[in-house]
Amino acid sequence: MAVAALIVVGLTELGGSPAPAAPSRLTLGQMRARLAGSPPALAALHAQAGELLPGGLAAVRARLSSLRGEPVVVDKWASWCTACRAELGIFQRVSVTMGRQVAFLGIDSEDTERDKALAFLQANPISYPSYFDPSGQIGRAITDSVFTPVTVFLTRSGSTFIRQGEYPSAAKLERDVERYALGT
């Protein structure tokens, strides 16, 4: 019995799920205003903020190709994913804070109902578009993982770092963006 209690305490101390980050209260218009003056490739993403784009893997690869030379953060999420929902506020904040120097892009992986995914995005605006991926094919190809959430960082030179799991804070995501996407 004592061993079980120690295991529970240890797991709790190691970091059970943190409380969800409160979603940003910014509207899409406010996000776009804060990101005004971004380089053209990033401004094109901001113009599609909150959209759920079609096109499959070919469209995502074409978009990533158009962003070559820019640092990129890809957020693989799903509206049904509890951890994804918990970290949403973190991605909202960091994408607005760092979106003038880093491209953010989402992959809505394995949401089978487009209407539910769109409703989720409308209720929780983000400053970048996501690609609709009901089969999970895009998510697996880009993140090399069947799980969510997953974050992929691409440097200007094309190096890749993949992080599996939920972000516990905006500070941690910002540090990882600086380290893995910006290389600082």
N, C-alpha and C positions, 0 to 999 in steps of 0.2 A: 504494500500500500504506500509506504514512504517513497519507494522508487517511482511509482506512478505520479505522485505529487511532485517530485523533483523534475520529472520529465515535463509535466505540464508547466511548471514554473519556468523551466529552462526554455521551453518553446515560446512561452509568452515573452520572456526576456530577449530572446533572439529576434523578436520582431514579428509578432502576429500582424495581421493586416492593420495598417494604420487607419485612423478615421479618414473617410473620404475628404479630399480637398474640396472646399466649397467652390462651386462653379463661379466663374467670373460673371459679374453683372453687366459686362459690356455687351452692347448690341453689335451685330455685324458691321453696321455703319461706323460705330465708334472704333471698332478694331481696325477697319480700313483706314479711318482717319489717322490713327496712331501709326499705321504702317505706310502712310503716304511718303513718297520720295524714295521708295525702295528701288533697287536696280530692276530693270525691265523683266528679267526672268522671274524674280520674286514678286514683282507687282502683278504679273499674270496669274500667279497662284492666289494672291490676295483678292483679285477680281472674281475668283471662283470660290471665295470663302463660303464654307458651309454647304457646298454642293456635293451631291453624290453622283459621280461621273460613271458613265458606261465605258465599254471598250475593251475590257478584259486585260489580259497580260500584255498584249501588244501595245495597248494604250499606255499602260504604266511604264513599260520599257521605253517607249517613245518619249514620255514626259521626263523620265530620268535621264535619257540621252540629251534632251533639250536643256537639262540643268547641269550638264557636265561642266566642271570648273567651278561650280558652286557647292558649298557644304550643304548636305541634305540630311534631314531627320525624317524617317518614315515610321509612322505610328500604326501598327496593326492592332485593330480594335474590333469590337462587336457590341451592339446595343444590349445584348443579353448577357454579356460578360461582366460579372460583378467587379472584378479587379479593374477592368477598362473604365467602367463607370466611376470607380473610386478615384482614378488618376486623371479623369477628364479635366477637372479644374486646374491641375498642374500643367497639362498640355495647353489649355487655353491661355494661361498666364505667360508661360515661357514662349509660346509661339508669337505672342504680341511683343514681349520684351526683346526677343532675339530675331524676330522675323524680317528685319531689314538687312541682316547679314547671313541668315541661314534659311534655306528653303525647308518648309514643313509640308508633309504630304501624308494623307491617311489611306489605309486600306481597310475597308469595312468587310472583314472576312467572316464568311459563313452566317451572315444574316440572311435568312432565306426569304424574308418579306421586305421588299424595298420600301413599302409604305411605312413600316415600323422604323426602319433605319432613318428614313427622311424625317419622321416625326421626332425621333431622338435628336437628330441634328438641329432641327428647328427649335426644340426646347433647350438645347445646349449648344449655342453657336461656337464655331471654331474658325480661326482666321485662315484656314487653308481647306482645299478640297480633299475629298476622299474618293477612292474608286470602289465601286460596288463589286463584291466578290462572293456571290452566294455559294459557290462550290468550294471555296477555300484555295483554289488553284493559284491565284495571284499571291496570296499570303504565304503559301508554302514555297513558291518559287523565289520570292523576294526575301523572306525572312529565314528560310531553311528550317521552318518549324511549323508544327501543326497546332501549337498552343497560342493563346492570347492572354495578356497583351505581350507584344514583342516590339522592340524599338530597334531600328537599323540606322546606323550613322554612316554616312558616306563623306569622305574628305574631298577636297578640291581635286586631288590626284586620283580619286576613285577607290582608295582603300576603304574597306568595310569593317565595321564592328557591329556585332549583333548582341543585344541585351534582352534576355528573356525575363519577364516578370513585371510586376507593378512598380511604378515609381512612388516612393514614399513622400517625396517633397519636391517643390519647385527648385530648391537649392541643389538637390542631387541631380535632377535633370539638367539644370544649367551647367553644373560641373561636367557632366558627361558630354553635353553639346560642345563645351569649350575643349574638352580633352579629345573626344573622338571625331567630331565633325570639323571643328576649327583647328585642331592640332596645337592648342596653346597650353 
